[in-house]
């Protein structure tokens, strides 16, 4: 007997918006909070040892008009300011909480900064060599580009929306093609074409094939699986809950935007970067010099309204802090000079799922909080005088 099936309702594509059902405006908020259970293929990792957080709340943070504004908007989900093992401030929407997973989208890319830096420090790759030296099977869209250009979003090729939609299908974020094609992340990026790959726009060219290329290079030159790399990062961060990341049918993680974790755990990851790669119990997982070079010698600039910000090795920086945003309104910012990490989680409930004018004032607020230098640990306000 043959039983008829129907497409998974969460993954069905809207013919009007070309988005999966979970990512439509009416359902996106629930979708972002449950993407780790909606996606078809997901890997979950958890640390055996946890960085314990103690509350050391500075109530004046919440009194700042810029903070109050971003905590009152309807798309707000969660907010955490942390330093060392202390939460200096946190707030959550009524339908969210400190331990609930949330899709972090493109912030996922930041893990590649750690992996790439280690490979460079260990002499396994040269940022100025072309991608084809490490991936001979790669297509024309990346082959002649340098590793540095790919990590800096500084490549002009045919990568674009079609690539991202294919990635969504490969990782089970949307229904697969009707013809039964089984898409994989690496077959997709090998199919990206290009001619003259030099970026002449004057700004970064932001695309999601780039992180998948770098992830593949890291795996090849290190002779370690990306899962192994992620386990090391999760354990060094001391995450309390699970780190969920979408993958394809072959188990390749989707670094363009596939991770989900709680606001507190995203802060724990941010603190790992703020500590320049020193994990809990003193275990170093990132190269401090590479993190310093990331923020001091950045790549191409962001266009308006984010002037003064630059893209560098899968982070955004102004020369002091490093961070990254994710579609929907989420942002992570870490300042190695002060050891402070700031997390803001949100979900836009509009058709596009984003707002270009939103990020500049949000980043400015977060950067000001992360720049505050504590007078002492615990005894006085970490934000006294700001």
Protein Blocks (a to p, Z undefined) as FASTA:
>chain_A
ZZdddddfklpccfklopafklgmklmmmmmmmmmmmpmbdcddddfbdcdddddddfkl
mmpmklmmmmmpmkbcbdcddehjacfbdcddfkbcfklccdekjmmmmmmmmmmmmmmm
nopacfkbcfklmmmmbcfklmmpcfklmmnopaccfbdfklmmmmmmmnopaccdfklp
acdfklmmmmpgcfbfcdckopacddfklmmmmmmmmmmmnopafklmmmmmmmmnopab
dcdddddfkopacfklmcccdfklmmmmmmmmmnnopaehhiafbdfklmmmmmmmccdd
dddfkehiaceehiacehlagcdddehiiacdddfknopacdddddddbfkopafklmmm
mmmmmmmmmmpccfbghjacfkgoZZ
